Amino acid sequence: MGNSLFEWGNRENTTMVFLYEMGSTGLRFGELAQYLDDYHVVLGSNEARQ
């Protein structure tokens, strides 16, 4: 299993954490990202690897 972590924004801002499931990627949050400028955002997953 591999872990993926994406992070952006100022760490001094309120942090929002999103978890996503196997079979998807952090890229699916791309459209949402434009609305989260005022936050520190962390995306994480635990993806199965073969």
C-alpha positions, 0 to 999 in steps of 0.5 A: 500500500502506498500513501499519497499526500497533497498539501497547499495553502498557508499553515497559519490558516484554518486547516481542512483535511480531505481523505479519498479512496482507492481508485481515485486521485487527489486531482479530482479536488482540482476544481474545488481548490479554487474555492479554498484559497483562505484555507490550509488544505491537506488531501490524503489517501491510502492507495493499494499498489500491486 
